[in-house]
Amino acid sequence: MNHSASPSTPNVNVPFFWPALMTADLARQGLELAARNVRFLEEETRLHGGIKPRLATPHALRMELRTLGLCDYSEPGADGLPTLVVAPYAGHTSMIADYHDGQSLMQTLRAGGVRHLLLTDWHSATPDMKDFEVDQYLADLLACVDDLGGEVCLVGLCQGGWLSAMLAARYPEKVRALVLAGSPIDTHAGNGPLVRMVHQSPMSFYEELVAVGGGLMRGRYMLAGWKNMHPEQHYVQEHIDLYEHIDDPAWLRKAEAFDRWYENPLDLPGRWYLQVIDHLFKRNDLAHGRFVGLGRRLLLEQVRCPLYLLAGESDDITPREQVFAAEQLMGSSKVRKRVVPGGHVGLFMGARTLHDVWPEIAAWLGTHGAGASPGAAG
């Protein structure tokens, strides 16, 4: 028995309807393209400052200071010698140490047996902080150490490393062991692009940036500078990658986690920033024993605790020579050094380094007192 086709459903086997079908298909593709473009623009907004940084792992706020919050990741009832992770204060948040669930330095150290564990969560500078100097940050770090009993193991990440080294030089009895990961100790060593940029730019350039920022070094200026070190990647390729993966939820989750950290820089006190550029990076005063901290000249040879030095093979922010210079400049007789594949950021939150290297560092900290009762040597 023959059934007539529904009037609302054209018979596409009849050539008469082919042009109409092609038109409908093009319209559908146009709508899909428009929707894809909208998703792309929305995600661009989210990735570039639209999602705010956050620490990935639950923790307690032990103490709130003007420059930082002291975050406590310790296991319940953990006692003994604390390990304090000193995050970089170089324009990005401390999320670099607690990046993502399952990809976190703090989680890795805890899993490796470092049960009494804390992190400096640096604050963005406000206008009333514009005249803060390195001494203010050194004093607040000292307050954290004293609040923890007066003796700690320190894990310094990038610029958190030179601040940790300053504290260890000023108060060597307060630091049982010191880890320096990607930390510029001799800032004139190596030949990275940051070294060249600092030497080629006059102090007036940095002073003008601070003046334009109203006495602060604005994070957005530094972010632009970092991106200009690899302009093709940041201004072209990352947008192409996003468009190609706009329908890939797994890829987007990873991109959002990274940009939650990267695209939300901190403002720095202008006086602190200029002091660091001039005395640490241009004059290299810490390496030469000329830097004065908390009323005393800081001599790195006074640092006699065990050292663990970690550097990235292709780190163009802190070349390995700047990190490993600590072996000669400091007075420690127990030094372990390691170079790992990858660049600067991967030292702290790269999945491979977290899996392969930081458990070894956690064990090393354990042999030097982390988690042991104060006064007990590993």
N, C-alpha and C positions, 0 to 999 in steps of 0.2 A: 504494500500500500504506500503510495507516495504522500509525503508530508511537505508542505510548502515551508520555506525558510521564514523565520521571524522577520517582520519588516525592519526591526531595529538591528538586525545582524546581517551586514552585507555579505554576499557570497564572494569571498576573495579569490575564488577560482575563475571568476569572470574578469577579463582584462579591463573592463570599464572601471573597476574599482581600484586598480593598482595605483594610479596617481593619488587617490584619496588616502590609501593605506600608507604610502610613502610620506605624505604630508603629516599624517597623524603620528608616524614614527619619529619624524624629525621634531615635531612639537614635544613629544615625550622626552626625547634626548635633550632638547633645549631646557625643559623643566628640570631634568636630572642634573644637567650642567649648572643651571642656576642654583639649585639646592646645594650642589657640591661647593660652588663658589661661596655661598653664604656660610656653610660650615667652615670653609677655609678661613674666611675673614673673622668669624667668631673665635676660632682657635688661635689665630694670629694675635688677637687682642688678649686672650687668656695667657698665652705663652709669654708675651712681652709685658710683664708687670701686672697682669690681671689676676694671677693667683699668688697668694702670699706664702712666704716660707714658713715652715713649721718643723720642729724636731719630731722624728718619726716614732721614737720609743717613749712609753710612759715613764715619768720621772717626777721627783719632788723638787721644789724650789727651796734649797737650804738657806740661802741668804741673798738679799737684794742690795747691791751697791750702786753707786752712781754710774759706773761704767759697765757693769755686768750683772747678770744673775748667775748664781752658783747652782747648777743643776745636779741633783743627786740621783745617780743611776744604780746605787748600791742594792745588793740583795738584802731582803729583810734580815736584820740581826747581824749583818756583816760588820766585823770589827777589824782591828789590825791596821797596818799601814795603808793609807789611801793612795790611790793613783788619780792625779788630776790631769785631765786632757786640756791643754791650753790651745784653743782654736785660733786660727789666724784672725787678726784684726786688720784687714787690708782691703776692706771694701765690700766683703760678702759676709753673710751671716754664718753663725756656728753650725748651721744645718749641714755643712760639709762633713762634720764628724758624726752626724746622725741623720743620714741622707734619706734612707728609704727602708721600710721594713724588709728584712732579709738582705739588705745591702747597706750596712751601717757599721762604722768603726766601733761605736759604743757597744753594739750588740756583739760584735766579734770579740772584743776584749772581755766582756762579761762571760761569753761562752768559753773563752780560753782560761778562765779561772780568776780573772781580776774582779773580785766580788765587791770591793769597796772602791767605787768608781764615780768620778765627778767630771763635769764639763763647764768651762767658762762660756756663757752665752752673752756675747758682747752686744751692747746697746748702740743704736745709731745715735750719733752726736746731735744734740739740739743746740740752738744758738747760744744758750748760756754756757755751753761746754767748749766754745770755740778757742779758749785760751788754755785748755788742758794740755799738759806736756806728758812725755813718757813717764815722768815720776809719778803722775797720778795713777797711771795704769799699773806701774810696778808696785805702788803702795797698795792698790786694791787686790792685786794678785798675792801680795804678802799677807793681807788680811784674810784671804781665803785659806792660805796655808796654815796660818796661826789658828784659824777657826777649826781646822781639821786636826789639830794637835801639835802643829809645829814641825812636822817632818813628813815628807811625801815623796812619791815617785812622780816625776813630771814627764808628760808626753807632749812635746811642742810640735805643732803642725805649722809649717811655713813660717810666717812672721811670729806666730805664737812660740816658735822655737827660739828666736833671738831674745824674746821677752823672758822665756824660761831660763836661757843661758845667763841673762842679766841677773835674775834672782839667784841662780846658783853661784854666780861669782860674788854677789853681794853678801849672801848668807849660805855659804857652802854646807853648813851643818844642817840645813833644813831640807836638803835634796839628797835622797838615798840613791836614786838612779835617774838618768836623763835620756829620753828618747828624742832625737831630732830628726824629723821627717820633712825633707824638702825645705830645710831651714837655712836662710842665708846668713852664715856666720862670718865669712870673709867675702864681702860684697864685691870686691874687685877681682875675684878669681873667676876663671872661665871667660866665655865670650858670647853670652846669650844676648838676645835682642834687648832685654830689659837693662842689662849692663850698658850697652851702647846708648840706649835712649837716655838714661840718667846722665851719662857723661856728656852727651851732645847737647842736652837742653840746659840753658842757663837757669839759675835760681829764680830769675825774674819771671820766667815762664810759669813756674809753680806758684810763685807769689801772686801772679795775676789770676790764676785759676782760683786761688783761695779768696782773693778780693772779690771776684765775680760771684763766688758762692756765699758772700756775706760773712766771711770769716771761717767758713767751713770748706772742707774739700768734699764737694758733692759726689755722691756715689755714681750719679749718671754720667759725670765727666770721666770717672775712672772706667766705667763700663764701656764708654765709647773708645777709650784708649786701648783696652784689652781687645775689643773687637777689631780695631785697626791693626793689631798685630797679625791677624789672619782675616783680612777683609773679604776675600772671596767666599770663605766658609760662612761668615756671619751675615753678609749682605746679599748673597746670591744663593749659595747651595742649600742653606738651612730652609729657605722658603720653598725651593724646589722640592726638597725632601718632604716637607710638610704637605705640600699639595699632592705629592704622589702617595702619601700614606694617610690621607685624611679619613679614609674608611677602614683603617687598621687600628682597632682599639688598643692592642698590646703596644704598638709603636707609640701611640699617642700618650699612653700612661707613662712610658719611659721619658718621652719628651717633656711632659708636664712636670715630672719629678725633677728633671734637670733644670728646667727654666724656673721652677718655683724657687730654686736656689740662685741661679745665675742672673736672672733678670730683675732681682730685687736687691740692689746694692745698698750698703750702709753709707751714711755720711760720716766723715771723720773730722775731729777738731783741727782747725787750720794750723794752729801752733804746733800740735803734735805731728801733723803731716809734714810740715816744713822742717821740723827738727829731725825727723826720720830721714827725709830726702838728703838734707845737708850733712848731718853728722854720721849717719849709718851708711848711706849709699854713695854719697859723693866723697866724703872724707874717710870713710871706713874706720871710724874712731873706735868702735867696739873691738875689732880685730887688732888694732894697734894699742889697746889699753889706755885710750884717751877719753873714753866716754864716762861721764860722771852720772851716777844713779843713786838717788837717795843719800846725797852728801858724800859719796865716796867714789874714787876712780875705780871702775870695774875692770879687774884683771882676770881674764879667762883662765890663766894658769892656776887660779884658786879653785877651779872646778875639778875636783878629784874623784867624784863619784863615777861609777861605771857608765859608759856611753854606748848607745846603740844609734848608729847613723844610717839613715835610709835615703836613697836618692833614686830619681827616675832616669832611665837611660836616655830618653829624648826630652827631658825637662828643659823647656826654653824660658821658664820663669826663674828657677833656681838651679843652675847647672850643678852637677855633682861636685865639682871642685869647691863650690861655696859651702856645701854641707860637710864634705870630708876634711876641709881645713880645720875643723874642730879637733881632729886627732892631734894635730901639731900645736894648736893654740891652747888647748886645755891641758890640765895637769893629770888627767886620768891615765892609769896604767892598764885599765880594762876597757878596750874599745872593740866593738863589733861593727862591721860595715857591710852594707849590702846594696847592690844596684839591681833594680827591677825593670822589666820592659815597661815602656809607656812614658807619659808626660807627667805634668805637675799634679793636676787634679786627681788623676788615677791613683796617686800615692795614698790618698785619704778615703776615696770612695769608689775606686775601681773594683769591680767584682773579683777579678783575678787576683789582685794584690791582697784584698781582704781575705780571700780564701787561702792563698799560698803563703803569705808573709806575716800578716798580723797575728795569727795564732802562735807563730814562733816568737814574736815580740811579747805577746802575753805571757808565754812560758818563761821568757827571759826576765820579764818584770817579776815573775813569781820567784825566781832564783835570787833576786836581789831585794826581796822584802815585801813586794806587793801582796797585801792580804795577810802578811805575818804580823805578829805583835810588834809594836814600835820598840826598836832597840835590838830586835832579833835579826842577825845577818843571815843572808841566804848562803 
